[in-house]
């Protein structure tokens, strides 16, 4: 009798799980009437559409239903995918949390609804479209299964209406934007609501608390009643005009005015394969790099900001590790003026990028750019080519190959004719996203023979509800000389690293959501086997229910100097090579309730620093006068005390910033930084008017000053106008 009942129970559970799975899928019917994008949701198609509801929390408790109800409906026609969302709100007496009206808002700090779409069903690549209760839009490409690149831009429409008990919105997304298989009958998707006001995230398809709500591993099926129509041609031209005035002031006193004209083009070769072109590109609207206090012995990594190189960058920029990148696009457009010895910008003449899907399991990428040839400055024109092929295997994992080539048009020496790198990466991602990892090998090739010109490494990570861990190692050869196309700050070394975290959730309390431990460590040794660097960190963290967080910890470290070095980076007396130093100290962090209009965070550490001590404090405070923007002030202070005759210094990096949004079309960002390490004050102001969809007028002003007198070193004014034209 019992075995029989057991079989019945198992059969019942299987049927129950199957019914639950089907309930979570969604059948979408085409619309037979015009849908007006006004946020009203009064059309008949919305009244009879299937509802995706019953959202489950992702945070702070992934086993409970969402506090606020959310309902999603979908439809489509020959050209567009339509989406309607109703976000009910039990706390309308409290205002929404919305930092500004600026497009591409920060996801974590704004109430919003997000649709994550996987058109090919590979659970790795996709798109996201997002809305705030104030009607602010954000879109992005999804890569590596969950990471979002918000730099991706495309034309789509939306509208939002706010009521006494809810806010609701509509999206109209061009089918040719999401790049699906011809005749597709289904896609994968998940819908997520970030209810910052209640410090809660919820999703249509449950996402475990330790996982990102953007993870496509947990997306479910959206089925269409009829096959999706062919999206049709997808060709866009974005011409621009620009003017730049530069005044040398106290750095030569010369003045110049230059004009620019060029264009970008986006051409859909197939529904899933795109060709991007740029001719005589102008990146003057890109926000300037933030100054940093430089206490590093090695090159500091600054991320790419230029639009052409950011889009689809996961295909080209994610090979290797953070210490060994075979392709670093910021190398493109840099030259050294041999008459002055100064590194200068070298104009980019053109760029072409072919990227996308070929079938469900293949992705390809081909990038080619050419910089200007300036013989009067001794700068050779450089051609950069990057080819990538990626094949999905074992579910969500993939194998990828890369080939990078830099070729000089007129090399300054035979040895500088070219640099080439070839390599393979295996990227592991399990179906439940608990295990992730990487295995890679890259080889450098120069015009002359190289020995030990390779790099290889691996990492493996595990994530569960209460425990996560990652371990890694890599080796960089002594002659892996690729810093003209890649980023490799340190040669001839092994590095071993690892970290673990434990998280204990505290349900039912009004103060604390979770707390737990943190342990990390790293060790670097040279090719001779000598340990040159060692670091360990022990910490304990607390996450509060009001979004505040804090942690404290203790660190220890060891450094062996294999070259002379000034720890202050200020031309002071150098510590001699072949000396070693052991240090220890404490660190801590506190961040206040980020929902408050006035909020702040502070980080600090104090302890040993080479043969002395350093106290470092980094603090930021912000006042948000939503929805029109925020004023913030950041400061970093370093107090380095070294024994005589070595130099002791106090460094201050101070930076006020204003982010203002006058409407959903006009934005002003202004920041100033005072840096006494570089003896510089810089001002950057950037006004953007989005006068039409994905079409902008930029006015950018930048000036550098001498501290104290505030005498101007140099200044520049740039005006740029672009227009997105669908052909």
C-alpha positions in Angstrom: 0.0 0.0 0.0 2.7 2.5 1.0 4.8 2.0 -2.3 1.6 2.5 -4.3 0.8 5.7 -2.3 4.4 6.8 -2.9 4.1 6.4 -6.6 0.8 8.3 -6.6 2.4 11.1 -4.6 5.4 11.3 -7.0 3.0 11.4 -10.0 1.0 14.1 -8.3 4.1 16.2 -7.6 5.2 15.9 -11.2 1.9 17.0 -12.5 1.8 19.8 -10.0 5.2 21.1 -11.0 4.2 20.8 -14.7 1.1 22.8 -14.1 3.0 25.4 -12.2 5.6 25.6 -15.0 2.8 26.1 -17.6 1.2 28.7 -15.4 4.3 30.7 -15.4 4.6 30.7 -19.2 2.7 33.3 -21.1 0.7 33.1 -24.3 0.7 36.4 -26.3 -1.8 37.2 -29.1 -1.4 39.7 -31.9 -3.4 42.9 -31.7 -6.1 43.6 -34.2 -6.4 47.3 -33.5 -4.2 50.3 -33.0 -2.5 50.6 -29.6 -1.9 54.2 -28.5 1.2 54.6 -26.4 -0.3 56.9 -23.7 -0.2 54.8 -20.5 -4.0 54.5 -20.4 -4.4 50.7 -21.1 -8.0 51.2 -22.2 -7.6 49.3 -25.6 -9.6 46.1 -25.9 -6.4 44.1 -26.6 -5.2 44.9 -23.0 -8.5 43.9 -21.5 -8.4 40.4 -23.0 -4.6 39.8 -22.8 -3.0 37.1 -20.7 -1.7 38.6 -17.4 1.7 37.7 -16.0 1.4 38.3 -12.3 2.0 36.7 -8.9 5.4 38.2 -8.6 7.8 36.6 -6.1 10.4 38.5 -4.1 14.0 38.2 -5.0 15.0 40.4 -2.1 14.9 40.5 0.9 13.0 37.2 1.1 12.9 35.1 -2.0 10.2 32.7 -0.7 7.4 35.3 -0.2 5.1 37.0 -2.6 5.8 40.6 -3.5 4.4 43.2 -1.2 3.0 45.3 -4.1 1.2 43.6 -6.9 2.5 43.9 -10.5 0.7 42.8 -13.7 2.3 42.5 -17.2 0.5 42.1 -20.5 2.0 41.7 -24.0 0.9 41.9 -27.7 2.5 42.4 -31.1 1.8 43.4 -34.7 3.9 43.3 -37.9 6.4 45.9 -36.6 6.3 46.2 -32.9 6.3 44.3 -29.6 3.9 45.9 -27.1 4.2 45.6 -23.3 1.9 47.0 -20.6 2.6 47.0 -16.9 0.5 48.0 -13.9 2.5 48.5 -10.7 0.1 48.7 -7.7 1.3 50.8 -4.7 0.0 50.4 -1.2 2.1 53.4 0.0 1.1 56.2 -2.4 1.3 58.5 0.6 5.1 58.2 0.2 6.7 59.6 -2.9 8.5 57.5 -5.4 12.3 57.1 -5.2 13.5 58.6 -8.5 16.9 60.3 -8.6 16.2 62.4 -11.7 14.6 62.6 -15.1 17.8 61.6 -17.0 17.6 58.7 -19.4 19.7 55.6 -18.5 19.0 56.0 -14.8 20.8 54.0 -12.1 18.8 50.8 -11.6 19.5 50.3 -7.9 18.5 53.7 -6.7 15.2 54.2 -8.7 11.8 52.7 -8.5 11.4 50.9 -11.8 9.9 48.1 -13.9 12.3 46.1 -16.1 11.6 43.6 -19.0 14.5 41.2 -19.6 14.2 39.6 -23.1 16.1 36.7 -24.5 15.1 36.4 -28.2 17.2 33.4 -29.0 16.5 31.4 -25.9 20.2 30.9 -25.1 19.9 32.3 -21.6 23.2 34.3 -22.2 22.4 37.3 -24.5 19.4 39.6 -24.7 18.0 43.0 -24.2 16.3 45.0 -21.4 13.8 47.8 -21.5 13.0 49.7 -18.3 10.7 52.5 -17.0 10.4 54.5 -13.9 7.1 55.9 -12.5 8.2 59.3 -13.9 8.4 57.9 -17.4 12.2 57.8 -17.6 13.6 55.2 -20.0 16.6 52.9 -19.8 17.6 50.2 -22.3 20.6 47.9 -22.5 22.2 44.8 -23.9 22.4 41.7 -21.6 25.6 39.7 -21.8 27.3 36.9 -19.8 23.8 35.8 -18.8 23.0 38.7 -16.4 25.3 41.8 -16.9 23.6 44.8 -18.5 25.4 47.3 -20.8 23.3 50.5 -20.6 25.4 52.2 -23.3 23.4 50.4 -26.0 20.9 52.9 -27.5 17.9 52.3 -29.8 14.6 53.9 -30.7 11.5 52.8 -28.8 8.6 54.6 -27.2 6.9 54.5 -23.9 4.4 56.4 -21.7 3.4 56.3 -18.0 0.4 57.4 -16.0 0.2 57.7 -12.2 -3.0 57.0 -10.3 -4.0 57.1 -6.6 -3.2 53.4 -6.1 -0.8 52.5 -8.9 1.4 53.6 -11.8 1.2 52.0 -15.2 3.1 52.2 -18.4 3.2 51.1 -22.0 6.2 50.2 -24.2 6.4 50.0 -28.0 9.5 48.2 -29.0 10.4 47.8 -32.7 10.8 44.1 -33.6 13.9 44.8 -35.6 15.5 46.1 -32.3 15.5 42.8 -30.5 17.1 40.6 -33.2 15.3 37.2 -33.1 15.1 34.2 -35.3 13.0 34.5 -38.4 9.5 32.9 -37.8 10.1 32.6 -34.0 7.2 31.2 -32.0 8.6 32.0 -28.6 11.2 34.0 -26.7 12.4 33.8 -23.1 11.7 36.7 -20.7 11.4 37.8 -17.1 9.8 40.8 -15.6 11.3 42.5 -12.6 10.0 45.3 -10.3 12.5 47.2 -8.2 10.4 48.7 -5.4 13.1 50.9 -3.8 10.6 52.7 -1.6 10.0 49.4 0.2 13.5 48.0 -0.3 12.1 45.1 -2.2 12.8 43.4 -5.6 10.4 41.0 -7.1 10.1 39.0 -10.4 7.5 37.2 -12.4 9.7 34.1 -12.5 11.3 33.5 -9.1 15.0 34.5 -8.9 16.9 33.2 -5.8 18.1 35.9 -3.5 21.8 35.2 -4.2 21.3 35.7 -7.9 20.9 38.9 -9.9 17.3 39.7 -11.0 18.6 40.3 -14.5 19.8 36.7 -14.8 18.4 35.1 -17.9 19.0 31.7 -16.3 15.6 32.1 -14.6 13.6 33.6 -17.6 10.5 31.8 -18.7 8.7 31.2 -22.0 6.7 33.8 -23.9 4.7 32.0 -26.6 3.2 33.8 -29.6 -0.1 32.7 -31.1 1.4 33.2 -34.6 5.0 33.3 -35.7 6.7 36.7 -35.3 6.8 38.5 -38.7 10.1 39.2 -40.4 11.4 42.4 -38.9 12.3 44.0 -42.2 15.4 46.1 -43.0 17.2 47.8 -40.1 19.4 50.6 -41.4 20.1 53.8 -39.4 22.4 56.7 -40.2 23.6 59.1 -37.5 25.4 62.1 -39.0 27.0 64.7 -36.8 28.5 68.2 -36.9 30.9 69.5 -34.3 33.1 72.5 -33.5 35.9 72.7 -31.0 37.7 75.8 -29.6 40.9 75.2 -27.6 42.7 78.0 -25.7 46.2 77.0 -24.4 46.3 79.9 -21.9 49.3 79.2 -19.6 50.4 76.1 -21.6 51.7 77.7 -24.7 49.0 80.3 -25.2 48.0 79.1 -28.6 44.3 79.1 -29.7 42.7 76.9 -32.3 39.3 76.2 -33.7 38.5 73.0 -35.6 35.3 71.7 -37.1 34.3 68.2 -37.7 31.8 66.2 -39.7 31.2 62.5 -39.8 28.6 59.8 -39.3 27.8 56.5 -37.7 25.7 53.8 -39.4 23.9 50.8 -38.1 23.0 48.2 -40.7 21.1 45.0 -40.0 22.8 42.3 -42.2 20.4 39.7 -40.8 17.8 40.0 -38.0 20.6 39.0 -35.5 23.8 40.2 -37.2 24.6 43.9 -37.3 27.3 46.1 -39.0 28.2 49.3 -37.2 30.3 51.9 -39.1 31.8 55.1 -37.9 33.6 57.6 -40.2 35.7 60.4 -38.7 34.1 59.8 -35.3 34.0 62.5 -32.7 33.9 61.5 -29.0 34.0 65.0 -27.5 30.7 64.5 -25.7 32.2 61.7 -23.5 32.6 62.7 -19.9 36.2 63.2 -18.8 37.9 60.6 -16.7 37.7 61.3 -13.0 41.0 62.1 -11.3 42.3 59.6 -8.8 45.0 59.6 -6.1 47.7 57.5 -7.6 49.5 55.3 -5.1 50.0 52.4 -7.4 53.3 51.0 -8.6 51.7 49.9 -11.8 49.4 51.4 -14.5 45.9 52.4 -13.4 43.0 51.0 -15.4 40.5 53.5 -16.8 37.4 52.1 -18.4 36.5 52.7 -22.0 33.9 55.5 -22.4 33.7 56.0 -26.2 30.3 54.8 -27.6 31.6 53.0 -30.6 33.8 50.7 -28.5 31.4 50.2 -25.7 28.5 48.7 -27.7 28.9 44.9 -27.9 32.1 45.2 -25.9 31.5 41.9 -24.1 32.4 40.1 -27.3 35.8 41.8 -27.5 36.7 43.0 -24.0 36.0 40.0 -21.7 38.8 37.8 -22.7 41.5 36.9 -20.1 41.4 38.4 -16.6 41.5 41.8 -15.0 45.4 41.5 -15.0 45.6 40.3 -18.5 43.4 41.8 -21.2 44.4 40.9 -24.7 42.4 43.8 -26.2 42.0 47.2 -24.5 40.3 49.6 -26.8 41.6 52.7 -25.0 45.0 52.0 -26.7 43.4 53.0 -30.0 43.8 56.7 -30.8 46.9 57.2 -28.6 50.2 58.4 -30.0 53.5 59.9 -28.7 54.6 63.1 -30.3 58.3 62.5 -30.8 59.1 66.2 -31.0 57.8 66.8 -27.4 57.7 63.3 -26.0 54.1 63.9 -24.9 51.4 61.4 -25.3 48.6 62.9 -27.5 45.3 61.9 -29.1 45.6 60.5 -32.6 42.4 60.9 -34.6 40.4 57.8 -35.5 39.7 57.8 -39.3 37.1 55.1 -39.3 35.8 52.0 -37.5 33.8 49.0 -38.6 32.3 46.4 -36.3 30.3 43.3 -37.4 28.7 41.5 -34.5 25.8 39.3 -33.5 24.4 35.8 -33.6 24.7 33.3 -36.3 22.1 30.7 -35.4 21.3 29.9 -31.8 24.7 28.7 -30.6 27.2 30.9 -32.5 28.2 34.5 -32.0 30.8 36.3 -34.1 32.6 39.7 -33.9 34.9 41.5 -36.3 36.3 44.9 -35.4 38.6 47.1 -37.6 39.8 50.6 -37.0 42.4 52.9 -38.6 44.1 55.9 -36.9 45.7 58.9 -38.7 49.3 58.9 -39.9 51.1 62.1 -38.7 54.7 62.0 -39.9 55.3 65.6 -38.8 54.8 64.4 -35.2 56.5 61.1 -35.7 53.1 59.3 -35.1 52.5 56.3 -37.3 49.0 55.4 -38.4 47.8 52.2 -36.8 45.3 49.6 -38.0 43.7 47.5 -35.3 41.7 44.3 -36.2 40.0 42.0 -33.7 38.2 38.8 -34.7 36.1 36.8 -32.3 34.2 33.5 -32.6 32.1 32.2 -29.8 30.3 28.8 -29.6 27.8 28.0 -26.9 28.3 24.5 -25.4 27.0 22.5 -22.5 23.9 24.6 -22.0 25.0 28.2 -21.0 28.8 27.8 -21.2 30.8 28.8 -24.3 34.2 28.5 -26.0 35.6 31.6 -27.5 38.6 32.3 -29.7 40.1 35.8 -30.3 42.8 37.1 -32.7 44.1 40.7 -32.3 46.4 42.5 -34.7 47.9 45.9 -34.6 49.7 46.9 -37.8 51.6 50.1 -38.3 51.1 52.0 -41.6 54.7 53.4 -41.4 56.5 51.9 -38.3 59.1 53.9 -36.5 61.2 50.7 -36.2 61.1 47.2 -37.6 60.2 45.9 -34.2 57.1 48.1 -34.0 55.6 46.8 -37.3 52.9 44.7 -35.6 51.7 43.1 -32.4 49.4 40.0 -32.5 47.6 38.0 -29.9 45.7 34.7 -30.4 43.9 32.9 -27.6 41.1 30.7 -26.4 38.7 31.1 -23.5 36.3 28.6 -22.0 33.5 30.3 -19.9 31.5 28.2 -17.5 28.0 29.0 -16.5 25.7 26.2 -15.1 21.9 26.2 -15.7 21.1 27.4 -12.2 24.0 30.0 -12.3 25.5 28.5 -9.1 28.8 27.6 -10.8 30.7 30.1 -13.0 34.3 30.0 -14.1 36.9 30.6 -16.8 39.9 28.9 -18.4 42.1 30.8 -20.9 45.4 30.7 -22.8 46.7 33.6 -24.9 49.9 33.9 -27.0 51.7 37.1 -28.1 53.5 37.4 -31.5 56.0 40.1 -32.5 58.2 40.6 -35.5 61.0 39.1 -33.6 61.2 35.8 -31.7 59.8 35.9 -28.1 60.2 33.3 -25.3 57.7 33.1 -22.5 55.3 35.3 -24.4 52.0 33.8 -23.2 49.5 34.0 -20.4 47.0 31.5 -19.0 44.8 31.2 -16.0 41.5 29.9 -14.5 38.9 30.8 -12.0 36.0 29.0 -10.5 33.1 30.5 -8.4 30.2 29.1 -6.5 27.2 31.0 -5.3 24.4 29.8 -3.0 21.9 31.4 -0.6 24.2 31.5 2.4 27.7 30.9 0.9 29.8 32.0 -2.0 33.4 31.4 -2.9 35.7 32.0 -5.8 39.3 31.0 -6.5 41.6 32.1 -9.3 45.1 31.8 -10.6 46.9 33.2 -13.6 50.4 33.4 -15.1 51.7 36.3 -17.2 54.9 35.6 -19.1 58.0 37.8 -18.9 57.8 38.7 -22.6 54.0 39.0 -23.0 54.6 42.4 -24.5 51.1 43.5 -25.6 50.5 46.9 -23.9 50.1 48.6 -27.3 46.9 46.6 -27.8 46.0 45.1 -24.4 46.2 45.9 -20.7 48.9 44.0 -18.8 50.2 46.0 -15.8 52.7 43.4 -14.6 54.8 40.8 -16.4 56.6 37.6 -15.2 54.4 36.7 -12.3 52.0 34.1 -10.9 48.9 35.2 -9.0 46.7 33.1 -6.7 43.6 34.6 -5.2 40.4 33.6 -3.5 37.5 34.9 -1.4 34.5 33.6 0.5 31.4 35.2 2.0 28.8 33.8 4.3 25.4 35.4 4.5 22.9 34.9 7.3 19.4 36.2 6.6 17.3 37.4 9.5 13.6 37.1 8.6 11.0 38.9 10.7 13.2 41.6 12.1 12.6 45.3 11.6 16.2 46.3 11.6 18.5 43.8 9.9 18.1 41.9 6.7 21.4 40.0 6.8 24.9 39.8 8.2 27.9 37.7 7.5 31.6 37.2 7.2 34.1 38.0 4.4 37.5 36.5 3.8 39.8 37.2 0.8 43.5 36.7 0.0 46.0 36.9 -2.8 49.5 35.9 -3.4 51.9 37.0 -6.2 55.2 35.4 -6.9 57.8 36.0 -9.7 59.0 33.5 -12.2 61.8 32.5 -9.8 59.3 31.5 -7.2 59.9 34.4 -4.9 56.7 35.8 -3.2 56.5 39.5 -4.0 53.1 40.4 -2.7 50.7 38.8 -0.2 47.4 40.2 1.2 44.6 39.0 3.4 41.3 40.7 4.5 38.9 39.6 7.2 35.6 41.3 7.6 32.1 41.3 8.9 29.2 43.0 7.3 25.6 44.0 8.1 22.8 45.0 5.7 20.0 46.9 7.3 16.3 46.9 6.3 16.3 50.6 5.6 19.0 50.1 2.8 21.9 51.2 5.1 24.9 48.9 5.3 28.2 48.6 7.2 31.2 46.4 7.5 34.5 46.4 9.5 37.6 44.3 9.0 41.3 43.7 9.5 44.0 43.4 6.8 47.6 42.1 6.6 50.0 42.4 3.8 53.5 41.8 2.5 55.4 43.5 -0.3 58.8 42.7 -1.7 60.1 45.6 -3.9 61.9 44.3 -7.0 62.5 47.9 -8.2 63.1 51.2 -6.4 59.8 53.0 -5.5 58.6 56.2 -3.9 55.4 55.2 -1.9 54.1 58.7 -2.2 54.4 59.0 -6.0 55.7 62.5 -5.5 59.3 62.4 -6.6 60.4 61.8 -3.0 63.2 59.6 -1.8 62.7 56.0 -3.1 62.7 52.8 -1.1 65.5 50.7 -2.4 64.9 47.5 -4.5 65.2 44.1 -2.9 63.6 45.3 0.4 60.5 43.9 1.9 57.7 45.2 4.2 55.0 43.7 6.3 51.9 45.7 7.2 48.5 45.4 9.0 45.6 47.6 9.9 41.8 48.0 10.0 39.2 49.1 7.5 35.5 50.0 7.6 32.5 51.3 5.7 29.1 52.8 6.5 26.4 53.8 4.0 23.2 55.5 5.2 19.7 55.0 4.0 20.0 55.6 0.2 16.2 56.4 0.0 16.7 59.6 2.0 17.1 62.7 0.0 20.2 63.4 2.0 22.5 60.4 2.2 26.1 59.6 2.6 28.7 56.9 2.8 32.2 56.7 4.2 35.1 54.2 3.7 38.3 54.2 5.6 41.4 52.2 6.4 44.4 52.9 8.6 47.5 50.9 9.3 50.9 50.0 7.9 52.1 51.3 4.5 55.5 50.1 3.4 57.9 51.5 6.0 55.4 53.9 7.5 51.6 54.3 7.9 48.7 55.6 5.9 45.2 56.7 6.9 42.8 56.8 4.0 39.3 58.2 4.1 36.9 58.3 1.2 33.5 60.0 1.8 30.6 61.0 -0.4 27.4 62.9 0.6 24.5 63.6 -1.7 21.4 65.6 -1.6 18.7 64.6 -4.1 16.0 67.1 -5.0 14.0 64.7 -7.1 13.2 64.5 -9.8 15.4 67.4 -10.9 18.7 66.0 -10.0 21.3 65.8 -7.2 24.2 67.7 -5.7 27.0 65.6 -4.3 30.4 66.2 -2.7 33.1 63.5 -2.7 36.5 63.6 -0.9 39.5 61.4 -0.5 42.1 62.0 2.1 45.4 60.2 2.4 47.8 60.9 5.3 51.1 59.1 4.5 53.6 59.2 7.4 57.1 57.8 6.5 60.2 58.0 8.7 63.0 60.4 7.9 64.6 60.9 5.4 61.6 59.7 3.4 58.9 62.1 2.4 55.5 62.3 4.3 52.5 63.8 2.5 48.9 64.6 2.9 46.8 64.2 -0.3 43.3 65.6 -0.8 41.1 64.9 -3.7 37.9 67.0 -3.5 35.1 66.9 -6.0 31.7 68.6 -6.0 29.3 67.5 -8.6 25.8 68.6 -9.9 23.6 66.4 -12.0 20.6 68.4 -13.1 17.6 67.4 -15.3 15.4 70.2 -16.4 13.1 67.8 -18.3 13.3 64.3 -19.8 15.2 65.8 -22.7 17.6 68.4 -21.1 20.4 67.3 -18.8 23.4 69.1 -17.2 26.3 67.4 -15.5 29.0 69.5 -13.9 31.9 68.4 -11.7 35.0 70.0 -10.4 38.0 68.3 -8.8 40.8 69.6 -6.7 43.8 67.3 -6.6 46.9 68.4 -4.7 48.9 65.4 -5.8 48.8 66.5 -9.4 48.6 70.2 -8.5 45.5 70.6 -10.6 41.9 71.7 -10.5 39.7 70.7 -13.4 36.1 71.7 -14.4 33.9 69.7 -16.7 30.4 70.8 -17.7 28.3 68.8 -20.1 24.8 70.0 -21.4 22.8 67.5 -23.4 19.5 68.2 -25.2 17.8 65.1 -26.6 15.7 67.0 -29.1 14.5 63.9 -30.9 14.7 60.1 -30.2 18.4 59.2 -29.9 19.4 62.6 -31.4 21.4 65.0 -29.3 22.9 68.4 -29.0 25.9 68.5 -26.7 27.7 71.5 -25.3 30.9 70.6 -23.4 33.2 73.0 -21.5 36.4 71.9 -19.8 39.1 73.9 -18.1 42.1 73.1 -15.9 43.4 75.5 -13.3 46.4 76.0 -11.0 45.4 75.5 -7.3 45.6 78.6 -5.1 45.5 81.3 -7.8 43.1 79.4 -10.0 44.9 80.7 -13.0 43.7 78.9 -16.1 46.1 76.3 -17.6 43.9 75.5 -20.6 40.3 75.5 -21.7 38.1 73.9 -24.4 34.6 74.4 -25.7 32.9 71.7 -27.8 29.6 71.8 -29.6 28.3 68.6 -31.2 24.9 68.0 -33.0 23.8 64.5 -34.0 20.6 63.1 -35.6 19.4 59.5 -35.7 17.8 58.8 -39.2 16.1 55.5 -40.0 16.5 54.7 -43.6 
